[in-house]
């Protein structure tokens, strides 16, 4: 089976000369389709840098990164944006919902930006809200939703493009323990339905919801 993520000997540094910091040191990381993998590490370990590389938000210095079998090096910003829109769904700690839009409008926005017809975008957005248990909150704005509900809207938005990969960066970081557990259960349910998920977290309890855990330490990625 072809991995959805196949990173080999990735090196990433910031700065130059004496101030240069090597964040990833020949890191290798593979994820198979349908896996739920947690990337565990403390603040400053390089896990957020890894997330940015996986999501094509940042570029690496050397090594190889294949996404769905396609090499990702030396592409234009426009090409990276197109690949992100087509293949990757993001879930962030701070939800990143648009305050003036309803839950439904937030979820359908990626489809409208891609040029889909309003009717088709709305149908898909309603379907995604149903998958995360928020059909009855479609017309509510973020300020009318709890933190957990806002995060589930963000998850629905990440799914609406039929992304082959969901990247979740500290998705429970702004939530209390019970609400965080509910959000992790939503991700576990999505994994059970066949979605591929990579979870970035510093929390061992959160990481245990994944089917496999790796650790980022000293620039390397190793089994936890």
N, C-alpha and C positions, 0 to 999 in steps of 0.2 A: 504494500500500500504506500502511495506517495505521501510523505508528510505535508501537512498544511504549512508548518513552519520548519525550516531547516537552516539553522545558523551554524556557520563553521568558522572557528578561529577569529571571532569578531574582536577588533581592537577599537576602543573609543577613548580619546584623550580630550581634555580641555586645557586651554592656555598654551603657553610656549616657554621654552627655556627652563629656567629654574622654577617657574611657577606652574609648569605643566603637571597635570594630574591625570593618571591613567585610571579611568573608571571601569572599563572592561578590558581584561587581559586575555586575549585569545579564548574568548568565551564561546562555548558550543551549546546549542539548545535545539531540541527537536520536539515537535508536537504533532501527533497524529490526528487526522479528522475524527471529530467526536469526543476528543479528550477534554477533561476539565483539569487544568494544571494550575496550581498556586505557586507563585514566585515569592518566596519569603526572604525577608532581610530587613535589618534595621535601617533607620534613616541614614542616608549617605553611603549605602552599600552599593549603589549602582542599579537598583531595581527600577527606579523611575526612568533612568537613562535607557535601560533595556526596553521598557514600555514604549518610549519615544521612537526607538529604532524599529521595534516591531510594527508600530503604527505609522511608520514612514513620516514621522514628524521631524525627526533628526536623521543625520547620516553618519555612517561609521567610517573610520580611517582605513581599515583594511579587513580582509576576511570576505566571506560570502554569505548572502541572505537570499534564500529562495522562499517565495510565498506562493503556495499552490504550484510549485515546480518552476516558477519563473524568477530569474535572477533580478534583484532589486537595485543593483548598483548603477551609478552613473545615469540617472534619469533626470528629467527636468522636473521643476516644481509642479508644472501642470500635469505631467504624467503621474507623479506621486498623488496629487489630489484626485485624479480620476480613479486610480487604484483604490485609494482610501474609500471613496464614495461607493465603489462597487463591491469591495471585498471585506471591509473592516467596519465594525460597529464599536463605538466607544461609550463606556460608562465611567463617569468621573465622580470623585468624592463630593464635589460641590454642585452636582446635578446639571448645572449649565442650561437650565430651562429659560425660555424667554418669558418674562413676567407678564407681559400684556397679552400673551397667547393662551388659549385654553390647552388642556392636556391633548386634545385631539389635534389642534393646530400645531403644537410642538412636535407631535409624532409624525404628522404628515409632511412637515417642512422639508426633510431631506428628499422626499419624492418629488415635491414641487420644484425644488432647486435642480433636480435632475431632468425636469421637463415633462414629468408625467401629468396626465390630465387630472383636474381637481377631483372628478368623480372617482377615478381609480385610486388616487392617493388617499381619499377619505375612506374608501372601503378597506384598503389595506391597513390604514392607521387604526380603524375601529377593530379590526381583527387582532392587531397586535395588542391593543389595550385589553381586549378580552383574554388574551393569553397570559397577561400579568394580573388579571383579576380586577381591572379598573373600568370595565364597560360603563358602570354607573357614575363615573367621574369624568367622562369625556368632555363635558362643558365647563368644568371647573378650572380656574386659573391656579398657577402654582401657590399663590398666597392662601388659597382655599383648601390646600392639600397638606397632609402631614408630611414629615420628612421621608418616611418610608414610602408613601404614595408618590412623592416627587421622584424618588429614586426608581420606582417601578415604571413611571412614565419615561424616565431616561433610558431604562432597559428596553422598553417598547420601541423607543426611537432608534436605539442601536440595532434592533432586529428588523425594522421595517423595510430595509433595503435588501433583505435576504442575504445579509453579510455572511460570508463563510467563516469569519472569525470575530469573536467578541472579546475586546480587551477591557477589563474592569480594573480601574486604578483606585485602590482603597475605597471601594463602594460603600462601606459601612462606617467610614471615618467620621461622618457628621451625624451619626445616628446613635440612639441609646442601644443597650444590649439586646433587648427584645425586638426592637424594630430592625436592628441589624441582622438578627437571626432570621426574621421574616424575609428580608431581602436576599439573604444567602439561600434560603429555601427556594425562592423564586429562581435564582440562578441554577440551583441543583435540579429543579424541575425542567428548566430549559435544556440542561445537559442531558437529562433523561430523555428528552425529545429529540436528541441528536445534535444539538448545537455544540460547536467547539469554543471553549472559553479559556482564556488565560487571565488569571486573577493576580494582581500585584498587591501585596499586603505585608505589614510588619507584625500582624497579629496571628499567633499560632492557632488560636481558637477558630478564627475565620478561615485560615488555611486548611483546617481539617475537613471543611466541607468539600474540598476538591478530591478528585480520585488519585491525584499524584502531586507531590510537593517537591519543588527544587529550591535550593538556597543560593542566594547571591552573596559571595563573601570574597574579599580581596580580589575583586574583579573576575572571579571564576563563577561558573554555574555548576553546582554539584547536587546530587540527590540529598534530600533532607534526612 
